[in-house]
């Protein structure tokens, strides 16, 4: 919320709702756009090009290397270096990555935007809700399919049980990490300020630390979770920005229906 309030100061007060649309019209339009963005995100792999697949393989290769050589040493280091300061620090990351946090934040912003007739705030709230929902759907499916054992079960980092229902075997990928990076990426696109981007991703990094420190996830779980959250969050933020720009020009009906770039992204500071 601090980053969002500061962004209002730097952006100035955004323009009010274009035209005289009723709240019902706005809600109906946003539901339709939510469905449009959902289709764009989940159909995007069918349109990946060579560079997109290279990014996917690079992330997968990094996670595989972590499984083979890094997961166990990182876990042991975290377990052996616990402290009161770290307990307090990682609690921040735990809260930021909770399922409820993204929905609380996104819903608060969305409702505030409706009530105040502030398009920027409403679009930002929708971006958070979409990124949070879409990314966690992907992660949830992967969790259930892979059935990876959590570290605290002491079954090793290579134990995949496949199609599990127990939360204790839903380690891969990290849902908290996915959520944190999805929120940070969407907000980064919307705020579009280097200091906000740095702060948001630092907060997501604390969530990664929390999941390993609390012995809930392996490092490789967080790598994939961060990749999913970042890719979806940036893609959703881009679509929302384009939609907002079209709306301001009065030409939303001509919004390009090209597939969204889910993997091909860059960050600049």
One Martini backbone bead per residue (centre of mass of N, CA, C, O) as a GRO file, in nm:
protein
  269
    1UNK     BB    1   0.054   0.064  -0.017
    2UNK     BB    2   0.292   0.255  -0.017
    3UNK     BB    3   0.355   0.239  -0.322
    4UNK     BB    4   0.072   0.335  -0.414
    5UNK     BB    5   0.064   0.611  -0.274
    6UNK     BB    6   0.323   0.721  -0.405
    7UNK     BB    7   0.227   0.692  -0.700
    8UNK     BB    8   0.009   0.911  -0.684
    9UNK     BB    9   0.207   1.144  -0.648
   10UNK     BB   10   0.373   1.096  -0.921
   11UNK     BB   11   0.114   1.077  -1.116
   12UNK     BB   12  -0.116   1.175  -0.995
   13UNK     BB   13  -0.442   1.225  -1.043
   14UNK     BB   14  -0.644   1.038  -1.189
   15UNK     BB   15  -0.876   0.989  -1.398
   16UNK     BB   16  -1.182   0.957  -1.444
   17UNK     BB   17  -1.434   0.817  -1.565
   18UNK     BB   18  -1.518   0.756  -1.871
   19UNK     BB   19  -1.781   0.901  -1.887
   20UNK     BB   20  -2.129   0.763  -1.783
   21UNK     BB   21  -2.095   0.500  -1.645
   22UNK     BB   22  -2.212   0.251  -1.481
   23UNK     BB   23  -2.146   0.019  -1.251
   24UNK     BB   24  -2.265  -0.215  -1.416
   25UNK     BB   25  -2.100  -0.164  -1.673
   26UNK     BB   26  -1.822  -0.195  -1.546
   27UNK     BB   27  -1.853  -0.483  -1.436
   28UNK     BB   28  -1.923  -0.619  -1.705
   29UNK     BB   29  -1.663  -0.537  -1.850
   30UNK     BB   30  -1.458  -0.666  -1.647
   31UNK     BB   31  -1.551  -0.956  -1.680
   32UNK     BB   32  -1.489  -0.974  -1.982
   33UNK     BB   33  -1.185  -0.901  -1.952
   34UNK     BB   34  -1.110  -1.133  -1.767
   35UNK     BB   35  -1.177  -1.355  -1.974
   36UNK     BB   36  -0.984  -1.256  -2.192
   37UNK     BB   37  -0.721  -1.280  -2.020
   38UNK     BB   38  -0.744  -1.577  -1.959
   39UNK     BB   39  -0.720  -1.676  -2.252
   40UNK     BB   40  -0.446  -1.544  -2.313
   41UNK     BB   41  -0.274  -1.689  -2.101
   42UNK     BB   42  -0.364  -2.003  -2.166
   43UNK     BB   43  -0.285  -1.970  -2.492
   44UNK     BB   44   0.017  -1.873  -2.524
   45UNK     BB   45   0.193  -2.139  -2.566
   46UNK     BB   46   0.090  -2.177  -2.870
   47UNK     BB   47   0.278  -1.892  -2.940
   48UNK     BB   48   0.554  -1.967  -2.905
   49UNK     BB   49   0.880  -1.904  -2.949
   50UNK     BB   50   1.209  -1.958  -2.936
   51UNK     BB   51   1.267  -1.757  -2.698
   52UNK     BB   52   1.053  -1.865  -2.508
   53UNK     BB   53   1.167  -2.158  -2.484
   54UNK     BB   54   1.441  -2.072  -2.376
   55UNK     BB   55   1.332  -1.959  -2.111
   56UNK     BB   56   1.199  -2.215  -2.009
   57UNK     BB   57   1.462  -2.392  -2.012
   58UNK     BB   58   1.626  -2.212  -1.822
   59UNK     BB   59   1.444  -2.242  -1.576
   60UNK     BB   60   1.442  -2.552  -1.568
   61UNK     BB   61   1.752  -2.580  -1.542
   62UNK     BB   62   1.782  -2.429  -1.276
   63UNK     BB   63   1.595  -2.614  -1.109
   64UNK     BB   64   1.751  -2.877  -1.163
   65UNK     BB   65   2.017  -2.785  -1.036
   66UNK     BB   66   1.895  -2.746  -0.756
   67UNK     BB   67   1.813  -3.039  -0.709
   68UNK     BB   68   2.107  -3.163  -0.741
   69UNK     BB   69   2.294  -2.919  -0.562
   70UNK     BB   70   2.114  -2.701  -0.360
   71UNK     BB   71   1.874  -2.772  -0.179
   72UNK     BB   72   2.016  -2.906   0.067
   73UNK     BB   73   2.223  -2.683   0.153
   74UNK     BB   74   2.014  -2.459   0.196
   75UNK     BB   75   1.847  -2.597   0.411
   76UNK     BB   76   2.074  -2.642   0.618
   77UNK     BB   77   2.148  -2.345   0.655
   78UNK     BB   78   1.872  -2.248   0.761
   79UNK     BB   79   1.851  -2.446   1.008
   80UNK     BB   80   2.142  -2.335   1.133
   81UNK     BB   81   2.027  -2.004   1.095
   82UNK     BB   82   1.860  -1.911   1.347
   83UNK     BB   83   1.647  -1.623   1.444
   84UNK     BB   84   1.472  -1.359   1.556
   85UNK     BB   85   1.509  -1.178   1.310
   86UNK     BB   86   1.423  -1.389   1.097
   87UNK     BB   87   1.144  -1.443   1.204
   88UNK     BB   88   1.040  -1.152   1.148
   89UNK     BB   89   1.110  -1.123   0.849
   90UNK     BB   90   0.956  -1.377   0.724
   91UNK     BB   91   0.666  -1.289   0.811
   92UNK     BB   92   0.633  -1.090   0.580
   93UNK     BB   93   0.653  -1.296   0.347
   94UNK     BB   94   0.420  -1.474   0.435
   95UNK     BB   95   0.195  -1.261   0.405
   96UNK     BB   96   0.245  -1.175   0.106
   97UNK     BB   97   0.192  -1.493   0.001
   98UNK     BB   98  -0.087  -1.514   0.062
   99UNK     BB   99  -0.391  -1.572  -0.066
  100UNK     BB  100  -0.542  -1.324   0.073
  101UNK     BB  101  -0.368  -1.077  -0.001
  102UNK     BB  102  -0.433  -1.041  -0.304
  103UNK     BB  103  -0.745  -1.012  -0.257
  104UNK     BB  104  -0.743  -0.776  -0.067
  105UNK     BB  105  -0.586  -0.577  -0.241
  106UNK     BB  106  -0.744  -0.594  -0.507
  107UNK     BB  107  -1.030  -0.533  -0.389
  108UNK     BB  108  -0.968  -0.262  -0.259
  109UNK     BB  109  -0.884  -0.117  -0.519
  110UNK     BB  110  -1.134  -0.173  -0.689
  111UNK     BB  111  -1.346  -0.042  -0.503
  112UNK     BB  112  -1.208   0.234  -0.483
  113UNK     BB  113  -1.232   0.292  -0.788
  114UNK     BB  114  -1.538   0.287  -0.802
  115UNK     BB  115  -1.611   0.497  -0.581
  116UNK     BB  116  -1.397   0.727  -0.703
  117UNK     BB  117  -1.367   0.710  -1.015
  118UNK     BB  118  -1.080   0.550  -1.054
  119UNK     BB  119  -0.911   0.398  -1.299
  120UNK     BB  120  -0.627   0.330  -1.199
  121UNK     BB  121  -0.715   0.176  -0.944
  122UNK     BB  122  -0.902  -0.030  -1.077
  123UNK     BB  123  -0.694  -0.154  -1.272
  124UNK     BB  124  -0.496  -0.238  -1.050
  125UNK     BB  125  -0.685  -0.431  -0.901
  126UNK     BB  126  -0.730  -0.619  -1.146
  127UNK     BB  127  -0.437  -0.699  -1.190
  128UNK     BB  128  -0.401  -0.843  -0.920
  129UNK     BB  129  -0.634  -1.048  -0.948
  130UNK     BB  130  -0.541  -1.182  -1.209
  131UNK     BB  131  -0.250  -1.263  -1.140
  132UNK     BB  132  -0.323  -1.428  -0.891
  133UNK     BB  133  -0.521  -1.631  -1.020
  134UNK     BB  134  -0.366  -1.742  -1.267
  135UNK     BB  135  -0.102  -1.836  -1.124
  136UNK     BB  136  -0.243  -2.027  -0.910
  137UNK     BB  137  -0.363  -2.223  -1.111
  138UNK     BB  138  -0.099  -2.330  -1.221
  139UNK     BB  139   0.026  -2.416  -0.950
  140UNK     BB  140  -0.203  -2.604  -0.852
  141UNK     BB  141  -0.176  -2.813  -1.075
  142UNK     BB  142   0.122  -2.885  -1.026
  143UNK     BB  143   0.096  -2.983  -0.738
  144UNK     BB  144  -0.103  -3.222  -0.790
  145UNK     BB  145   0.066  -3.371  -1.006
  146UNK     BB  146   0.357  -3.401  -0.865
  147UNK     BB  147   0.373  -3.451  -0.548
  148UNK     BB  148   0.576  -3.305  -0.366
  149UNK     BB  149   0.774  -3.324  -0.102
  150UNK     BB  150   0.829  -3.184   0.180
  151UNK     BB  151   1.096  -3.129   0.378
  152UNK     BB  152   0.963  -3.212   0.667
  153UNK     BB  153   0.942  -3.530   0.576
  154UNK     BB  154   1.221  -3.659   0.497
  155UNK     BB  155   1.221  -3.764   0.159
  156UNK     BB  156   1.340  -3.564  -0.013
  157UNK     BB  157   1.387  -3.377  -0.328
  158UNK     BB  158   1.291  -3.650  -0.524
  159UNK     BB  159   0.986  -3.670  -0.422
  160UNK     BB  160   0.740  -3.794  -0.648
  161UNK     BB  161   0.385  -3.892  -0.641
  162UNK     BB  162   0.153  -3.805  -0.794
  163UNK     BB  163  -0.153  -3.714  -0.756
  164UNK     BB  164  -0.213  -3.533  -0.495
  165UNK     BB  165  -0.401  -3.426  -0.183
  166UNK     BB  166  -0.173  -3.354   0.001
  167UNK     BB  167  -0.013  -3.079   0.127
  168UNK     BB  168   0.264  -3.227   0.203
  169UNK     BB  169   0.258  -3.289  -0.140
  170UNK     BB  170   0.271  -2.949  -0.231
  171UNK     BB  171   0.563  -2.814  -0.313
  172UNK     BB  172   0.521  -2.808  -0.637
  173UNK     BB  173   0.516  -2.516  -0.631
  174UNK     BB  174   0.529  -2.210  -0.482
  175UNK     BB  175   0.261  -2.026  -0.386
  176UNK     BB  176   0.375  -1.782  -0.239
  177UNK     BB  177   0.576  -1.703  -0.460
  178UNK     BB  178   0.380  -1.667  -0.686
  179UNK     BB  179   0.207  -1.446  -0.556
  180UNK     BB  180   0.426  -1.236  -0.498
  181UNK     BB  181   0.526  -1.203  -0.800
  182UNK     BB  182   0.255  -1.129  -0.923
  183UNK     BB  183   0.202  -0.872  -0.766
  184UNK     BB  184   0.471  -0.723  -0.822
  185UNK     BB  185   0.452  -0.728  -1.135
  186UNK     BB  186   0.184  -0.580  -1.170
  187UNK     BB  187   0.264  -0.325  -1.008
  188UNK     BB  188   0.511  -0.251  -1.172
  189UNK     BB  189   0.358  -0.190  -1.434
  190UNK     BB  190   0.168   0.029  -1.312
  191UNK     BB  191   0.374   0.225  -1.173
  192UNK     BB  192   0.654   0.264  -1.320
  193UNK     BB  193   0.898   0.248  -1.092
  194UNK     BB  194   1.204   0.172  -0.982
  195UNK     BB  195   1.156   0.182  -0.670
  196UNK     BB  196   0.908  -0.006  -0.674
  197UNK     BB  197   1.031  -0.251  -0.808
  198UNK     BB  198   1.251  -0.302  -0.599
  199UNK     BB  199   1.064  -0.330  -0.350
  200UNK     BB  200   0.876  -0.558  -0.453
  201UNK     BB  201   1.103  -0.773  -0.510
  202UNK     BB  202   1.215  -0.775  -0.225
  203UNK     BB  203   0.956  -0.884  -0.097
  204UNK     BB  204   0.955  -1.148  -0.259
  205UNK     BB  205   1.231  -1.247  -0.151
  206UNK     BB  206   1.126  -1.292   0.140
  207UNK     BB  207   0.935  -1.520   0.062
  208UNK     BB  208   1.149  -1.717  -0.024
  209UNK     BB  209   1.292  -1.727   0.246
  210UNK     BB  210   1.051  -1.829   0.412
  211UNK     BB  211   1.001  -2.111   0.273
  212UNK     BB  212   1.282  -2.223   0.356
  213UNK     BB  213   1.301  -2.148   0.660
  214UNK     BB  214   1.016  -2.314   0.722
  215UNK     BB  215   1.031  -2.591   0.558
  216UNK     BB  216   0.820  -2.587   0.291
  217UNK     BB  217   1.064  -2.545   0.078
  218UNK     BB  218   1.241  -2.560  -0.197
  219UNK     BB  219   1.426  -2.379  -0.403
  220UNK     BB  220   1.300  -2.493  -0.670
  221UNK     BB  221   1.011  -2.407  -0.602
  222UNK     BB  222   1.071  -2.094  -0.608
  223UNK     BB  223   1.170  -2.065  -0.896
  224UNK     BB  224   0.905  -2.146  -1.036
  225UNK     BB  225   0.716  -1.954  -0.888
  226UNK     BB  226   0.856  -1.692  -0.980
  227UNK     BB  227   0.822  -1.737  -1.285
  228UNK     BB  228   0.515  -1.748  -1.296
  229UNK     BB  229   0.447  -1.481  -1.153
  230UNK     BB  230   0.608  -1.294  -1.343
  231UNK     BB  231   0.489  -1.365  -1.617
  232UNK     BB  232   0.190  -1.307  -1.546
  233UNK     BB  233   0.214  -1.022  -1.422
  234UNK     BB  234   0.335  -0.882  -1.674
  235UNK     BB  235   0.115  -0.961  -1.876
  236UNK     BB  236  -0.123  -0.832  -1.729
  237UNK     BB  237  -0.010  -0.546  -1.705
  238UNK     BB  238   0.005  -0.501  -2.009
  239UNK     BB  239  -0.295  -0.541  -2.078
  240UNK     BB  240  -0.404  -0.319  -1.891
  241UNK     BB  241  -0.249  -0.083  -2.015
  242UNK     BB  242  -0.373  -0.114  -2.299
  243UNK     BB  243  -0.666  -0.083  -2.214
  244UNK     BB  244  -0.642   0.198  -2.089
  245UNK     BB  245  -0.541   0.343  -2.342
  246UNK     BB  246  -0.787   0.276  -2.518
  247UNK     BB  247  -1.002   0.406  -2.337
  248UNK     BB  248  -0.889   0.700  -2.354
  249UNK     BB  249  -0.933   0.686  -2.683
  250UNK     BB  250  -1.210   0.529  -2.745
  251UNK     BB  251  -1.085   0.210  -2.854
  252UNK     BB  252  -1.150  -0.080  -2.724
  253UNK     BB  253  -1.284  -0.238  -2.965
  254UNK     BB  254  -0.973  -0.245  -3.109
  255UNK     BB  255  -0.836  -0.446  -2.951
  256UNK     BB  256  -0.586  -0.642  -2.970
  257UNK     BB  257  -0.588  -1.017  -3.016
  258UNK     BB  258  -0.320  -1.089  -2.951
  259UNK     BB  259  -0.101  -1.269  -2.808
  260UNK     BB  260   0.041  -1.299  -2.517
  261UNK     BB  261   0.344  -1.231  -2.347
  262UNK     BB  262   0.451  -1.460  -2.108
  263UNK     BB  263   0.783  -1.479  -2.135
  264UNK     BB  264   0.861  -1.220  -2.293
  265UNK     BB  265   1.076  -1.033  -2.085
  266UNK     BB  266   1.160  -0.720  -1.906
  267UNK     BB  267   1.387  -0.543  -1.688
  268UNK     BB  268   1.405  -0.203  -1.556
  269UNK     BB  269   1.616   0.066  -1.375
   0.00000   0.00000   0.00000
